Amino acid sequence: QVQVVESGGGLVQPGGSLRLSCSVSGSIFRLDAMAWHRQAPGKQRELVAYMTSIGNTNYADSVKGRFTISRDYARNTVYLQMNSLKPEDTAVYYCKVVSAGRDYWGLGTQVTVSS
C-alpha cells in the first residue's frame, strides 16, 4: 500500500511564497515520475509541474519561472517551491507519483492567494 501526503498549503498574500511537500511512503519500488496538479473551483484539474526519474522537468506556461519542482531522494519527498504567487494560483494542489505504471494521488492541500 502506498501513501501520498501533501502539506504546506495555506493563505498567502500576492507576491508571496509557499513550499509544498509531498511525502511518499509504503510499498513502492521506485518513483518513475512525480507531478503536481491543481484544481481551482469550477475548473478542471491541470498539470502544474512534472519531474521524471532522471530529473527532467516540465512546467505549465502559467507557472514557468515562478514554480520549481524538486525531489529529496533520501526522504522520498517531492517539493513544489512557489514564488511570486498570484490570486489565480489559488487552488487545491495535488501530488501524483507514478510507479510501475500506476498513479498514486494524495488528497490535496489548499493554497489561497489573497490580500
C-alpha positions, 0 to 999 in steps of 0.5 A, a space after each residue: 500500500 502506498 501513501 501520498 501526503 501533501 502539506 504546506 498549503 495555506 493563505 498567502 498574500 500576492 507576491 508571496 511564497 509557499 513550499 509544498 511537500 509531498 511525502 511518499 511512503 509504503 510499498 513502492 519500488 521506485 518513483 518513475 515520475 512525480 507531478 503536481 496538479 491543481 484544481 481551482 473551483 469550477 475548473 478542471 484539474 491541470 498539470 502544474 509541474 512534472 519531474 521524471 526519474 532522471 530529473 527532467 522537468 516540465 512546467 505549465 506556461 502559467 507557472 514557468 519561472 515562478 514554480 520549481 519542482 524538486 525531489 529529496 531522494 533520501 526522504 522520498 519527498 517531492 517539493 513544489 517551491 512557489 514564488 511570486 504567487 498570484 490570486 489565480 494560483 489559488 487552488 487545491 494542489 495535488 501530488 501524483 507519483 507514478 510507479 510501475 505504471 500506476 498513479 498514486 494521488 494524495 488528497 490535496 492541500 489548499 493554497 489561497 492567494 489573497 490580500 
